[in-house]
Structures are given as structure tokens and as C-alpha cells.
Amino acid sequence: MQIIADLHLHSKYSRAVSQKMNLVEIDSWAKKKGINLVAIPDWTHPLFFREIKNSLQETSPGIFSLKNSPVKFIFATEISSIYSQGGKVRRIHNSIFSPSIKTAEKIIKEFEKRGFNIMSDGRPIIGLSARGLLELVLGIDKNCLFVPCHIWTPWFSVFGSKSGFDSLAECFGNLSNEIYAIETGLSSDPIMNWQIKELESRTIISSSDAHSGPKLGREATVFVENSKSQIPNPKLSSNFKFPFQDKQISNFSYTDIIDAIKQKPNGKLKIGYTIEFFPEEGKYHWSGHRACNIRYTPKQVKEKGLICPKCKKPLTIGVENRVIDLSEKVLDKKNLLFIKNKAGVTFVYDKQKKRCPFVSLIPLLEVLLEISHSPTKAAAEYERLIKEFAPEFDILLRKSYTEIEKAGGQKLKLAVKTIRDRRVFVDPGYDGVFGKVKIFPENNITKENKQSSENQPSLF
């Protein structure tokens, strides 16, 4: 049994977000995707908080839903802290998880008392440090959870090359032990985060940071029942079981979710695996300067330096370079296990199996667009498949190739197989430009980019 959760997204009250993004829209897209639990986003915004109180009903402690909907909601919102520390301007985004409406109200009132402009944006900008915000939240309710968002994004994250820190301890000081989890962001995957010493004991979660309905679930975290047993070595045991459970878990609480994130050994749930973007598709994976069309691999950064050769301004140092700079080790294929389940889905493990595995996917709409080359046709086919066949995650992760071919044709079957095999072609993103992931050779990028992508650690 499992819960597919997207724990970071935004509403229409945040800047640069679709005006359709209300609770009904989020609920609708969660059903299409096959997502069981979503964040209640932007809940510090007074207008949206009023909508939340009027629309959602509590179904179990700390878990909510719209009337007659199977989709569950949990309070989780992003806050932007912009402040000076150590002679540098810091821009750090963090998520606050609240166990109840009552606690959420207390946090909102404290923000208002301190003069924070929470009406201006669903993701408010405050002048309080990341550590100060953590201290404030835990002072209101110790059952809140505090998670640094998209921790490698250059401009707005705890490890960001432009405004972050070199360690969680540097950012959060004596409260760093209250950071139980981090969010990977679209430009990094668990492999990259496994290389960081400070993250060895911390949970890795993945979320979409969606600004529109179709973007829900482009990354997600999957909770499963906690059997309180160690993952056996698949090389040694014929009884090896993947953390992949078909049935949904319907009865769970806020505490169950938080205990799983905190890795409580006797908790009802645990994190079974995460669903990831291919990180090369993230818009800050490599380094470069968008205005001058300059993009560097990590090796080129080391060889050519940090300054744009055209305009002589500093490059935006990408996530892969930043990870390398802070890593104590570099993981490659010999340090990993790539293991397929019965559906042919490739799970990626660290070789010692100390960490939760992950799978990498391409959203179904992107797959259908590559097949049809028409946004209109892709959208129509998406709706048909969801209505007549199965939710998106069922198609990408569970359905047999025979079933997929029958419902969507041979090319869709081949596309899903390519994704499950991790044999995609990548053209990495840089400096705010999303990368491109291609499935079919005839749609591939240049030979040069294909060759450079072969060294990317996330590919099979």
C-alpha cells in the first residue's frame, strides 16, 4: 500500500502561477496524476486561508480533503527569507508544515504582528533569517516540520551558489539538528545529494513546486507501510521486494507523514521511494549565462573559469558544479544498483542500500507531445487516456506494456519502456533555461550534446 505525495506547490495567490490554481484545480489534477496527498500551499495568504477554511474538511488529524474527494491535503507552504549574514545577501526558501488549522492561524498572526507583508504573495518574502524563522515556527508548535526547499537552486536555496551557505550548520546554527529533511529540486536527484556528508542522515523528499495543474507530480515522494524491516540485498535474496505497493493507504494522519520523514523506526509509514525529474531537465543543472548563450559542463567550468567570455560577467554556477564543490565523494555507476521490478521500472539504489531508492520519469504530457508534435493533440490524448485508461502514474509506473499499447499505441509503449529503462537523451538546462529530455533517437539533440550527456550520473 502506498501514498503518492506532492508536498510543495503553489496557488493562484503566488506570483507567476496560473490563475486556475485553486483547491478544486489542484484536487482535479491530483486525481488525473494519481496523487493521493498534496500540499495545502500558500496558506499564509489571508484570502487563500479563508478559502481553505471554507472548503476543506478534516478527515483525520492534520489531514484534509474537499467534500467527497479521495485526494488528501496537508498544510505545507513555502516562505522566502531574504536577509544579510556573513557579509552576503542570503535568499533561502523553506517549507513549513503545520499540524493543524489552529497552528497555521498562530503562525499567520505572528507574521502579521511582525509586519510581514503576507498579502503581497502566497510565498511571502520576509526579512527574518532562515534560522530565525525556524526558531519562530518551533516556538509556536514543536510539531511543525521545517524543510529547506530545492536546496541547490542558485538564487533561492540553502546551498545555492548565488546566495546560499556551504552547510546546514552555517545556515541554521545550533538548530540545524531540527532539519530532518531536504527537498532535491528539479535540477538535482538523490544520487547528487547522496554525495554530501551532511545529508547522509537526513531524509530526501521530492516535490513538483508546481505553478500550474499539469506540473503537479513532476516530482513526488511515495510513502509506504512500515514493515519495520531492513531492505534485503536483491543480489542475495530471491524474496526481495521493491518499495512499490499497488494499493492506496487511505487512513493516515499528519503525524504519520511527519514521523516517516523524520525516519521514526516505529512509525506507521516510511518513505519507500521518490519520483524524480531527470535532473538535466532542470533549469539550473549546468552553469552558464543565458543572455550570452553560454553553457558550460562542470569540466568546462574548471577549465575556463567562472566568468562569461562574452560579457565578462559572472556565470550562474549550476547545481552539478555546486554539488561537486561541496561533495566529499563522487558517485558513479559502480557505486549504484539499477534494479528493475516486474513492470520493468528501474529503481536506483546506493550500493549499500542505506538510502531510499528512486525512479526517474518524464511527465506523460511531455511524452505525448514528443509523439504527436502538437500541443493540442497531446492534451486531447492525455485527457482520453486518463478518462478511459488510467491515471498518469499508473501508466508510467504500473501498467504492462501490452495494456499500454492497446490503450495508446505502439509508440507510447516504446516511450514508456525507454523511460522505465532510463535510456533517454538529455540536453541539460542552465541559467534559468529548462533542459530537454528526448525519448526517440529521431528527435534527439545534437551528437555533441548526446555525447556530453552520457557522463551524467543519473542515466542508466
Backbone hydrogen bonds, N-H to C=O, Kabsch-Sander energy under -0.5 kcal/mol:
donor,donor_aa,acceptor,acceptor_aa,energy
2,Q,247,K,-2.7
3,I,223,F,-2.6
5,A,3,I,-0.6
5,A,221,T,-2.9
6,D,37,L,-2.6
7,L,5,A,-0.5
10,H,210,A,-1.8
12,K,21,M,-2.3
14,S,11,S,-1.9
17,V,14,S,-0.9
18,S,211,H,-2.6
21,M,18,S,-1.7
22,N,20,K,-2.4
26,I,22,N,-2.4
27,D,23,L,-2.5
28,S,24,V,-2.5
29,W,25,E,-2.4
30,A,26,I,-2.2
31,K,27,D,-1.8
32,K,28,S,-1.8
33,K,29,W,-2.4
34,G,30,A,-1.9
35,I,30,A,-2.7
36,N,4,I,-2.0
37,L,4,I,-2.0
38,V,72,K,-2.6
39,A,6,D,-1.8
40,I,74,I,-3.4
45,H,42,D,-1.7
49,F,45,H,-2.9
50,R,46,P,-1.7
51,E,47,L,-1.6
52,I,48,F,-2.7
53,K,49,F,-2.4
54,N,50,R,-1.8
55,S,51,E,-1.8
56,L,52,I,-2.4
57,Q,65,S,-2.6
59,T,63,I,-2.3
60,S,63,I,-1.4
63,I,60,S,-2.8
64,F,73,F,-2.4
65,S,57,Q,-1.9
69,S,66,L,-1.9
72,K,36,N,-2.8
73,F,64,F,-3.0
74,I,38,V,-1.9
75,F,98,S,-0.5
76,A,40,I,-1.6
76,A,74,I,-0.5
77,T,96,I,-2.1
79,I,94,N,-3.0
80,S,124,P,-2.5
81,S,79,I,-0.6
81,S,92,I,-3.1
82,I,80,S,-0.6
82,I,126,I,-2.5
83,Y,90,R,-2.0
85,Q,88,K,-2.5
88,K,85,Q,-0.9
90,R,83,Y,-4.1
91,R,163,S,-0.9
92,I,81,S,-2.7
94,N,79,I,-2.2
95,S,147,V,-3.2
96,I,77,T,-2.8
97,F,95,S,-0.5
97,F,145,L,-3.0
98,S,75,F,-1.4
98,S,96,I,-0.5
104,A,100,S,-2.0
105,E,101,I,-2.6
106,K,102,K,-1.8
107,I,103,T,-2.2
108,I,104,A,-2.4
109,K,105,E,-2.6
110,E,106,K,-2.0
111,F,107,I,-2.3
112,E,108,I,-2.4
113,K,109,K,-2.4
114,R,110,E,-1.7
115,G,112,E,-1.4
116,F,111,F,-2.3
118,I,116,F,-1.8
120,S,117,N,-0.8
122,G,13,Y,-1.9
126,I,80,S,-3.0
126,I,124,P,-0.6
133,L,129,S,-2.7
134,L,130,A,-2.2
135,E,131,R,-2.5
136,L,132,G,-2.2
137,V,133,L,-2.6
138,L,134,L,-2.4
139,G,135,E,-1.7
140,I,136,L,-1.2
140,I,137,V,-0.5
141,D,137,V,-2.3
144,C,141,D,-1.9
145,L,97,F,-1.5
147,V,95,S,-2.3
149,C,93,H,-2.3
151,I,183,E,-2.2
153,T,150,H,-1.9
157,S,91,R,-0.6
159,F,151,I,-2.1
160,G,157,S,-0.9
162,K,154,P,-2.0
163,S,154,P,-1.1
164,G,160,G,-2.1
165,F,158,V,-3.9
171,C,167,S,-1.3
172,F,168,L,-3.3
173,G,169,A,-1.8
175,L,172,F,-2.2
176,S,173,G,-1.8
178,E,175,L,-2.4
179,I,176,S,-1.7
180,Y,178,E,-1.0
182,I,203,T,-2.3
183,E,148,P,-1.9
184,T,205,I,-1.9
188,S,185,G,-0.9
192,M,189,D,-0.7
193,N,189,D,-1.5
194,W,190,P,-2.6
195,Q,191,I,-0.5
195,Q,192,M,-0.8
196,I,193,N,-1.6
197,K,195,Q,-0.6
199,L,196,I,-1.4
200,E,197,K,-1.6
202,R,199,L,-0.9
203,T,180,Y,-2.6
205,I,182,I,-2.7
205,I,203,T,-0.6
209,D,8,H,-2.7
210,A,8,H,-0.8
215,K,212,S,-1.1
216,L,213,G,-1.9
218,R,215,K,-1.6
220,A,275,I,-2.0
221,T,5,A,-2.8
222,V,273,Y,-2.6
223,F,3,I,-2.9
223,F,221,T,-0.6
224,V,270,K,-3.1
225,E,1,M,-1.0
226,N,268,K,-2.3
227,S,225,E,-0.8
236,L,233,N,-1.5
237,S,233,N,-2.0
238,S,236,L,-0.5
240,F,237,S,-1.0
244,F,242,F,-2.1
249,I,2,Q,-1.8
250,S,248,Q,-0.6
252,F,250,S,-0.7
254,Y,61,P,-3.0
257,I,253,S,-1.7
258,I,254,Y,-2.6
259,D,255,T,-2.9
260,A,256,D,-1.6
261,I,257,I,-2.0
262,K,258,I,-2.5
263,Q,260,A,-1.2
264,K,259,D,-2.9
267,G,264,K,-1.7
270,K,224,V,-2.4
272,G,222,V,-2.7
272,G,270,K,-0.6
273,Y,222,V,-1.2
274,T,357,P,-1.3
275,I,220,A,-3.0
276,E,274,T,-0.5
276,E,359,V,-2.8
281,E,278,F,-2.7
282,G,186,L,-0.5
282,G,279,P,-1.5
285,H,282,G,-1.2
286,W,429,G,-2.9
287,S,296,Y,-1.3
288,G,316,T,-1.7
289,H,294,I,-2.7
292,C,289,H,-0.9
293,N,290,R,-1.4
294,I,289,H,-2.2
295,R,293,N,-0.5
296,Y,287,S,-3.0
301,V,297,T,-2.1
302,K,298,P,-1.8
303,E,299,K,-1.8
304,K,300,Q,-3.6
305,G,301,V,-2.2
308,C,313,K,-3.4
312,K,308,C,-1.6
315,L,306,L,-3.1
316,T,288,G,-2.9
317,I,315,L,-0.8
319,V,284,Y,-3.2
320,E,285,H,-2.4
322,R,318,G,-2.1
323,V,319,V,-2.8
324,I,320,E,-2.1
325,D,321,N,-2.3
326,L,322,R,-1.6
327,S,323,V,-1.2
328,E,195,Q,-1.7
329,K,195,Q,-0.8
335,N,332,D,-2.1
336,L,333,K,-1.7
337,L,349,Y,-2.6
339,I,337,L,-0.6
339,I,347,F,-2.6
341,N,345,V,-1.7
344,G,341,N,-1.9
346,T,420,R,-1.2
347,F,339,I,-3.2
347,F,345,V,-0.6
348,V,358,F,-2.7
349,Y,337,L,-2.7
349,Y,347,F,-0.5
351,K,335,N,-2.2
353,K,350,D,-1.9
358,F,348,V,-1.3
359,V,274,T,-2.2
361,L,276,E,-2.7
366,E,363,P,-0.6
367,V,363,P,-1.8
368,L,364,L,-2.7
369,L,365,L,-2.0
370,E,366,E,-2.0
371,I,367,V,-1.6
372,S,368,L,-2.6
373,H,369,L,-3.0
378,A,374,S,-2.8
379,A,375,P,-2.3
380,A,376,T,-2.1
381,E,377,K,-2.5
382,Y,378,A,-2.4
383,E,379,A,-2.2
384,R,380,A,-2.0
385,L,381,E,-2.7
386,I,382,Y,-2.5
387,K,383,E,-2.1
388,E,384,R,-3.1
389,F,385,L,-2.4
390,A,385,L,-1.7
392,E,32,K,-2.5
393,F,33,K,-2.4
395,I,391,P,-1.8
396,L,392,E,-2.5
397,L,393,F,-2.2
398,R,394,D,-1.9
399,K,394,D,-3.0
404,I,400,S,-2.4
405,E,401,Y,-2.5
406,K,402,T,-2.0
407,A,403,E,-2.1
408,G,404,I,-3.1
409,G,405,E,-2.0
413,K,409,G,-1.8
414,L,410,Q,-2.6
415,A,411,K,-2.2
416,V,412,L,-2.6
417,K,413,K,-2.3
418,T,414,L,-2.2
419,I,415,A,-2.1
420,R,416,V,-2.8
421,D,417,K,-2.0
422,R,419,I,-1.4
423,R,418,T,-2.4
425,F,438,K,-3.1
427,D,436,K,-2.5
429,G,280,E,-2.4
429,G,282,G,-0.6
430,Y,433,V,-1.4
431,D,286,W,-0.7
432,G,283,K,-2.4
433,V,283,K,-0.7
433,V,430,Y,-2.6
434,F,432,G,-0.6
435,G,281,E,-1.7
436,K,427,D,-2.3
438,K,425,F,-3.1
438,K,436,K,-0.5
443,N,440,F,-1.7
444,N,441,P,-1.9
450,K,446,T,-2.4
451,Q,447,K,-2.3
452,S,448,E,-2.2
453,S,449,N,-2.0
454,E,450,K,-0.9
454,E,451,Q,-0.7
455,N,452,S,-1.0
456,Q,453,S,-2.0
459,L,456,Q,-1.4
460,F,422,R,-1.3
